[in-house]
């Protein structure tokens, strides 16, 4: 409808001409303001240091993995690192003595290999997820 069509409509014309102007009551604003609930001011809680440590823990694990890789590798240009010889002569055999029972566990029986691999990988995924996922702080 165009503006001229609205003026030609009998119902609208009568409604506008005979309709009275209504005004709100005197205490209208007060009634509305009472119904509006006041929001509390936001309370900013201090984040515990535990959360900062937890957010950096993934990067620390990655750095430890890279350092371990560099120290245990046979790549010739990593030979300048001090202590690399001690690491490869003493720490790697100790680590190998820890890993050998796990290798035997996975290699002895074929029936247990797949379930054990699933259990170990699910456990590692759970641990990594727990370490790397940030938890939200509830504010009150």
Steps between C-alpha positions, in 0.01 A plus 500: 500500500611848425449806716202619297331160533527521878329838503215364288433207733182574698591292805838667546358847440227449761745348745739794472226765514292354783773331697607673815858555598594284795758602748666275755419527867702725727692216664568315173878558509528395864310176434725416206818581691394275788456210260844544348743287694830662572795301379782452744835646416740245354748364749841443353659203669872459507621209293706257708857435395403139444315598181799691365721200571248269337486715186881494467532128576446397136782723382729365772421143391569592137832662592598193708417275205712711263792503746471124546491452122807718448697331778411146392549549125808396303487806276858627468430874535352444850837370630607843626244485786677465836391194698371315197753219548399457866133496399550232236732288720304508827144627463396317181593152636303581817203607291536188286481283814163661578366461146612137448226350724238698308640369172487145636143554617389602152704238312443182704135423433317590185156480666578773752688731268206686347302555824816610683588742223148644514511532880843663502417742217164592657673560832763720339235696312306549823811624681596738219143630478488554874834683497435719197132593543426821683221495753272800535490684830147538634429857602249579768 
